[in-house]
Amino acid sequence: MIGGLITSTILTLEIVPAIYSLWRGREVEWVKEPKPPRKKWEEMSAQFMELERKEHQAQSSDINA
């Protein structure tokens, strides 16, 4: 009884979706597009810091108002 529960759970969660994705994956045409350019860490960090600064200023102006 316990073995059947475990087997059905594994089949439902792992095996059946894997087989379905293999079966349907052959029918799907994948879109060939160029990858977006990668940003450098310094650029991303600067953008994040600017967003944080603006949010902090907005919150402090709400408190003072």
Secondary structure, DSSP 8 states (H G I E B T S, - for coil): -HHHHHHHHHIIIIIHHHHHHHHHHTT-------------HHHHHHHHHHHHHHHHHHHHHHHH-
